[in-house]
Amino acid sequence: MIQKTFIVHGMKCQHCQSAVESALLDITGVKEAQVSLVDNSVTVDYDEGIVTLDMLREAVEGAGRFEFEA
């Protein structure tokens, strides 16, 4: 299990926060996702043997008008 923090541009409200968090938690291998509107970031605990950065990016960007920066 690894923990990494990523920048997510475009989050403006609680709905955005929930959408990003839910999208990440739907990925098999993601244990936890903590979203910060203040920092425009998300900290993700995930199994690097299962989850790739592309999977995280696709989930975040598919949840709305967000840009994932690894």
PyMOL commands that set and color helices and strands:
alter all, ss='L'
color gray80, all
select helices_A, chain A and resi 14-25+53-62
alter helices_A, ss='H'
color red, helices_A
select strands_A, chain A and resi 2-9+30-36+41-46+67-69
alter strands_A, ss='S'
color yellow, strands_A
deselect
rebuild
show_as cartoon
